[in-house]
Amino acid sequence: MKVFPVLPENKKKFLSISGFLYAFALWLIATIVFGYYIWLASQNHFSQLDPMLEGTAPRPYVYRILAPGIIRILSVVLGITRYNSALLVMYVSLLGFTWTIPAIGKVLISSKNIRIFSLLSPLGLIPFLIEQRHVYDFPTLFLFVLALYFLAKNDCIKYLFVFTLATCSKETSLFLVLFFVLQYRTIERKKFIYLTASQVGIYAVIRWFTIELFRNNPGSLAEFHLSEHFHAYLQSPLSACLLFGAIVGIIWIGIIRIPPEHKFLRNALISSGGPTLLSYFLFGVPFEIRIFLETYPAIFLIFSLQVIRSIDAAARQ
């Protein structure tokens, strides 16, 4: 016997209220995280914000044209400062990411508990934000997980549109092409070739355009920091052990131990995490894990899945 039965005529109202409370909780947690993000920025500002908006930032940063372009447009349309426009773009992007995580989680993980775990997704971003902050970080993160969502829904048209925006946001959209090849190589051959060629073509055109547009800017296509890593790890062995321990743990849980029916998440981790790990050692600053932001959605969903499976297994005993 149900102590508090939900009557049929009240069920819709009950679901509406619970949905509103869930949405409010998502918004509140994301807003708190963004407030902390702004507080960090007040201590150390945003990296190269003005040069990015003026198009004078060094390469390769200046190639990331989407967020600066939107910020300039919003500043004119809304009549606000570029700084406030930048905050608006970053805040909306964080909210978009926060909303997309439970949506893709619902598609990939058949458990109602994923909604609860999704509330934690903004909090997991905090370690990625401590060292440096760039205006394109949240837009890139949002577009990356949104692209994965449309692929999970098999909505190729919307995916290609989001992929185009993601490529304008950051060159790491190439990881999405790698994921597509890994995940969908067994689909109908003509469709596979067409969609792969479309992504490669979009990526090549945008990259060529940005490289030509900013060819006279200082800098280079990439910054090499490999030698700095050896020195940094020798200077901070404990931090190095924590970093490599986390990497090994993620590989173990996300690639080796993940059930075969969740190959979407495994392939998402491989296609984003593998190249990012290589890029981190070659081009990244030691201990700046912000470079792994595009890998975070796969990591979060995989860890949520493993915890949910453990809870369900314990409940069955």
HUUR-V466391 format. One record per residue. N is the residue number from 1. RES is the residue in one letter. PHI is phi in whole degrees, -180 to 180 (none if undefined). PSI is psi as a letter, one per 40 degrees, with the letter a starting at -180 (NA if undefined). Layout:
n = [N,N]
res = [RES,RES]
phi = [PHI,PHI]
psi = [PSI,PSI]
This chain:
n = [1,2,3,4,5,6,7,8,9,10,11,12,13,14,15,16,17,18,19,20,21,22,23,24,25,26,27,28,29,30,31,32,33,34,35,36,37,38,39,40,41,42,43,44,45,46,47,48,49,50,51,52,53,54,55,56,57,58,59,60,61,62,63,64,65,66,67,68,69,70,71,72,73,74,75,76,77,78,79,80,81,82,83,84,85,86,87,88,89,90,91,92,93,94,95,96,97,98,99,100,101,102,103,104,105,106,107,108,109,110,111,112,113,114,115,116,117,118,119,120,121,122,123,124,125,126,127,128,129,130,131,132,133,134,135,136,137,138,139,140,141,142,143,144,145,146,147,148,149,150,151,152,153,154,155,156,157,158,159,160,161,162,163,164,165,166,167,168,169,170,171,172,173,174,175,176,177,178,179,180,181,182,183,184,185,186,187,188,189,190,191,192,193,194,195,196,197,198,199,200,201,202,203,204,205,206,207,208,209,210,211,212,213,214,215,216,217,218,219,220,221,222,223,224,225,226,227,228,229,230,231,232,233,234,235,236,237,238,239,240,241,242,243,244,245,246,247,248,249,250,251,252,253,254,255,256,257,258,259,260,261,262,263,264,265,266,267,268,269,270,271,272,273,274,275,276,277,278,279,280,281,282,283,284,285,286,287,288,289,290,291,292,293,294,295,296,297,298,299,300,301,302,303,304,305,306,307,308,309,310,311,312,313,314,315,316,317]
res = [M,K,V,F,P,V,L,P,E,N,K,K,K,F,L,S,I,S,G,F,L,Y,A,F,A,L,W,L,I,A,T,I,V,F,G,Y,Y,I,W,L,A,S,Q,N,H,F,S,Q,L,D,P,M,L,E,G,T,A,P,R,P,Y,V,Y,R,I,L,A,P,G,I,I,R,I,L,S,V,V,L,G,I,T,R,Y,N,S,A,L,L,V,M,Y,V,S,L,L,G,F,T,W,T,I,P,A,I,G,K,V,L,I,S,S,K,N,I,R,I,F,S,L,L,S,P,L,G,L,I,P,F,L,I,E,Q,R,H,V,Y,D,F,P,T,L,F,L,F,V,L,A,L,Y,F,L,A,K,N,D,C,I,K,Y,L,F,V,F,T,L,A,T,C,S,K,E,T,S,L,F,L,V,L,F,F,V,L,Q,Y,R,T,I,E,R,K,K,F,I,Y,L,T,A,S,Q,V,G,I,Y,A,V,I,R,W,F,T,I,E,L,F,R,N,N,P,G,S,L,A,E,F,H,L,S,E,H,F,H,A,Y,L,Q,S,P,L,S,A,C,L,L,F,G,A,I,V,G,I,I,W,I,G,I,I,R,I,P,P,E,H,K,F,L,R,N,A,L,I,S,S,G,G,P,T,L,L,S,Y,F,L,F,G,V,P,F,E,I,R,I,F,L,E,T,Y,P,A,I,F,L,I,F,S,L,Q,V,I,R,S,I,D,A,A,A,R,Q]
phi = [none,-82,-71,-123,-67,-95,-69,-53,-71,-104,-64,-62,-66,-62,-64,-65,-67,-65,-65,-65,-64,-65,-62,-65,-64,-59,-62,-64,-65,-63,-68,-63,-63,-67,-61,-64,-61,-66,-63,-61,-66,-68,-82,-136,59,-92,-67,56,-63,-63,-60,-65,-72,-89,77,-108,-65,-69,-72,-90,-62,-67,-69,-88,-91,-65,-60,-58,-65,-64,-62,-63,-66,-63,-60,-75,-67,-91,67,-117,-68,-64,-64,-65,-64,-64,-61,-63,-62,-68,-66,-63,-66,-64,-63,-61,-61,-61,-77,-76,-58,-65,-67,-73,-63,-65,-73,-95,-123,-85,-152,-66,-66,-63,-64,-68,-65,-63,-62,-87,-58,-66,-65,-67,-77,-55,-60,-76,-105,-72,-75,-135,-136,-118,-64,-94,-62,-67,-58,-65,-61,-62,-66,-66,-72,-66,-63,-63,-62,-67,-67,-63,-88,59,-101,-70,-64,-65,-61,-63,-64,-66,-60,-62,-64,-63,-68,-69,-80,-165,-68,-71,-61,-58,-62,-66,-65,-61,-63,-59,-64,-66,-82,-118,-68,-98,-74,-52,-59,-63,-65,-62,-65,-63,-70,-65,-63,-62,-66,-62,-64,-60,-62,-64,-65,-67,-64,-61,-63,-69,-64,-69,-62,-114,-65,-94,-70,-66,100,-150,-63,-155,-112,-93,-132,-58,-64,-68,-65,-59,-65,-65,-71,-71,-75,-131,-64,-65,-62,-64,-64,-64,-63,-70,-65,-64,-62,-64,-62,-66,-63,-65,-76,-89,-120,-81,-96,-73,-61,-61,-71,-108,-67,-59,-68,-61,-67,-64,-70,-64,-71,-96,-73,-61,-63,-67,-62,-64,-64,-60,-72,-84,-118,-86,-82,-53,69,-91,-80,-56,-63,-92,-56,-67,-85,-59,-56,-65,-62,-62,-66,-66,-65,-61,-59,-67,-68,-62,-63,-67,-65,-64,-66,-67,-69,-79,-81]
psi = [h,h,d,g,i,h,i,d,e,e,d,d,d,d,d,d,d,d,d,d,d,d,d,d,d,d,d,d,d,d,d,d,d,d,d,d,d,d,d,d,d,d,d,e,i,h,h,f,d,d,d,d,d,e,e,e,i,i,i,e,d,e,e,g,e,d,d,d,d,d,d,d,d,d,d,d,d,e,f,i,i,d,d,d,d,d,d,d,d,d,d,d,d,d,d,d,d,d,d,d,d,d,d,d,d,d,d,d,h,g,h,d,e,d,d,d,d,d,d,e,d,d,d,e,e,d,d,e,e,d,c,i,h,i,d,e,d,d,d,d,d,d,d,d,d,d,d,d,d,d,d,d,e,f,g,d,d,d,d,d,d,d,d,d,d,d,d,d,d,i,e,e,e,d,d,d,d,d,d,d,d,d,d,f,e,e,i,h,d,d,d,d,d,d,d,d,d,d,d,d,d,d,d,d,d,d,d,d,d,d,d,d,d,f,d,e,i,i,a,i,d,i,h,h,e,d,d,d,d,d,d,d,d,d,d,g,d,d,d,d,d,d,d,d,d,d,d,d,d,d,d,d,d,e,d,d,e,h,i,d,e,f,d,d,d,d,d,d,d,d,d,d,d,d,d,d,d,d,d,d,d,d,e,i,h,h,e,g,e,d,e,e,d,e,e,d,d,d,d,d,d,d,d,d,d,d,d,d,d,d,d,d,d,d,d,e,NA]
